[in-house]
């Protein structure tokens, strides 16, 4: 069940990272693309040190994270206000009038049940987002619930990576091989230098998971799939709380919203197929 939800939750939540409206809100505070991303996503944790943000943003180079945590430009509270306004403006643009998705109130009701089951232990980003009050606007409420579940899964994924001795660079190399591409995008956005990438490749080659040309071996594919299964297991609690019938109901309510966000290019289509076995579009 967690894997089925991944393809639906990812476009709904992560569209904020590509939203022109959100960029406008951050720019008004003096934040650019990088600082808007790191500061807004970390803001639920409060004014924590840049090193804490770097620790939670596991597969990003600390060299890009640290200088872009800008509590000096705006408080976390003010940045959160800007983020939520960006979400509201974006979703009301996409789902205006007859395009409004049905059953929003029910979706929020079910998401509340799921979020209530997200235990905070070892989940810094998940717990920080879960502590925020639910938005009164149901469209924004769906985004909030999806985001808590996304961060809850992400924290669990880091735990799975650590348990298998997978460092941040190895993680992006394995992910690129697992989904069948996008390494250049991941390298550019995670900002690791060539030396770090070469060291990561060498480590995976030594473990028998990758060839020198960055192709996953059969063992590497099986290993990465095992990490994903562990991530699913660690993400299971909110869906157990819902039960199978309500999970199916929530998926049915959320899928049209996710599909429209992808179809309208509000969220990149790659977000609909985060797992190669689960194509949403």
N, C-alpha and C positions, 0 to 999 in steps of 0.2 A: 504493500500500500504506500509506503513512503516514496518509492520510486515513481509511482503513478502521479502522486501529488507534485513531485519535483517539476515535471514538465508544465504543470498548470500554475504553480505558485511562482516560478522563476520569472516569467514575463510580467505578471501582475506586480510583483515586488520590485524587480530590478529595472523596470522602465524608468524609475526615478533617476537612474544614473545617466540617462540619455535624454532627459526632458528639457526642452528649450525654456519652458516656464521655470523649472528649478534653477537652471543656469542664470536666468534673469534675477531671480530672488537672491541667489548667492552673490552675484555681481554687485547688487545693491549694497551688500555688506562688505564689499572689498575682496571677496573670495574669487579666485580664478578656478579653472577646471580641476586642477589637482587638489587645491586646498578646499574647494567646495565639496569634492568627493570625500576626502578623508575626514574633514571636520564635521560634515553633516552625518555621516554614517557612525562616527564615534560619539557624536553629541549626546546620545542617550546615556552614556557612561558618566557624563559630567566632565569637568575640566581636568581630566587625567593627564598625566605626563605623556609626551610624545612617545616615549619608550613603551608605555602601556599600549598605546594605539598600535605601534609597530608589532607588538607581541600578538595582538588579537587579529591583525591583518596578516596572517601567517605567510602567505606566499608572495607578498610584496617585499621588495628590498627596503630595509629600514632607511636607506639613504634617500628614498623618495617619500617615505612616510613622515619622518621626523620634521623636516622643514615645512610641511604642509598641514600641520596641526596648528591652527591659527586662532587660539582663544584670545590672542591680543587684539584681533580685529572685531570679534563679536563673541558674546558669551554662548555657551552651549544652548542655553534656553532660547536665545534669539535665533541661533542657527536652526534649531528645531522648528521654530515658528516658520522660518523661511522654507524649510524642507516641506513641511506639511502644506503650506500655501502652494508650493510648486506642485505637489501631488494633487491637491484639490483642483487647481487650474487645469492641469493636464487631463485628469480624468473627466472633468466636466466638459472639456473641449471634445474629447473622443466620444463620450457617451451622452452627447446632448440630444434632447428631444426624443425621437422615436428609437434612437440607438441605446437608450438607457437599458441596462441589463435587468431582466426580471429577477425577483426573489432576493434583492439585495439585503433586506432586513433579515430574512431567514439565513442567508449566507453569513452575515455578521453573527447571528445567534449561534450558529454551528462553529464558527471560528473562535468564538469566546470559549466554548467548551474545550476545543483543542488547545488553545493557548493556556488555559487554566491548568492543563496537564503537563506543561513544559516546565519541568523542575529546573531551578537555577544553578544547581551544583555543577561547577566546571564549565559554565556556559556564559561567559562575560557579556558577549554581544546579545545573545538571546535573552538573558535576564534583564539587561539594561533596556532593551526594547519592550519587554513584557511589562515592565513597571510603569510605562507611560500610560496616561489615561486614554481610554478609547475615544476616538473622534466621534462627534455627534453626527457628522455627515456619513451616511452609509457607504458611499463610494470610497471615501478615505478610510472608513472602518475596515472594508475588505482589504485595502492595501495594507493597513496596519497589521491585521491578522496574518496576512500572507507574509509580511516582512518578519514578524516574530518567528513564524515557523521556518522561514528561510534561514534566519540567523541561528536558530536553535539547531537546525541541521548542520549549518556551517561550523558551529562550535564542535559538534560531534565528529564532523569530518576531520577537524584538526586533531582531535583525540585519537581517531583511528590512524591518521598518518603518524603521529608520535608513537603509538603503540607498535607500529611496524618499522620504526626507525627511518621514516621518509622525511627528509628535510624539505624546506620550501622550494628549492630549485628542482629537486627530484620530483616534487609534487606536480609542478607545472609541466615537466617533461613527460611524466606518466599520463597526466590528463590529456595533453595534446595527442599522444599516441592512442589513448583510449577512445577519444571522440573522433579521431581520424583527421587531425589537422589543427590549424589556428595557432601553431607554435609561434609564428612571428608576431601575431597579435598579443599573445600572452607574454612574450619576451618584452615587447614594447610597453605594455601596460604595467607589468610587474617590475620593470626597470632593473633587472639583474644584468651585470656586465658580462662580456664574453668569457672572462676567466671563470666566473661563477658557473656559467652555463657549461663550459668545458669540464669543470670539476664534477658537476652534477651528472653529465653524460658518463664520465669515467666511473663514477660510483655505481651507476645503474648497469653499465657494461660489466663491471666486476661482479655484481650480484647476479648476472645472467638475465637481466630483465630488458636489456636494450642492446642494439647493435651500434657501432660507432657512428652510423649515419642517422641516428635517432629514431630507428624503427623498433617498436616493441617486439620482443621475441614472444613465442607462445607462453613461456613462463612469465614474461612481463605482463601479458594480457590477463593471464589467470591471477597474477598477484594484484593487479589494479582492480580487477573485478572483485577480488576478496576484500579489498579496502572499501569498495563501494557497498558490498554486502554488510560489512561492519558498520558503515555509516548509516545504512538503512536500519539496522538493528538499534542503533543508538537514537534514531529519529522516530522510533515506533510509538512511544508513549502517547502523544496527542491523538493518534489514530485509534489506538486501543480505547482511549476515553470516549471517542465518538462511536465506535462499533462499526461493523461492516455496512449496515444499512444507511447510517447517517454519513459515513464516508462517501458512499456512492451518491447520495443526495448532494453532498457538498461539491463533489467533482462535477456533477451535472450542472450545478449552478455557476461554478467558476470557469468551466472550460470555454463557454462562449465569450466571456470577458477576455480570457487569455488569447484566444484565437483572433479576436478583433484587434487587440494591441499588437499582435504580431503581423496581422494582415495590413494594418495601417502604418507599419514600420515605426510605431511608437516605441516598441521594444524590438531589438534585432532578432531575426528569425532563428539565429543560433540558440537563443534562450529557450526556444520551444523544443530543442532536442539535446538537452544537456547530457542525456544518456543515449547512446546509439541504438538501444533496444526500445526506446520510448519516443517515437516521433509524434509531435503534436501537430506540426504542419509540414 
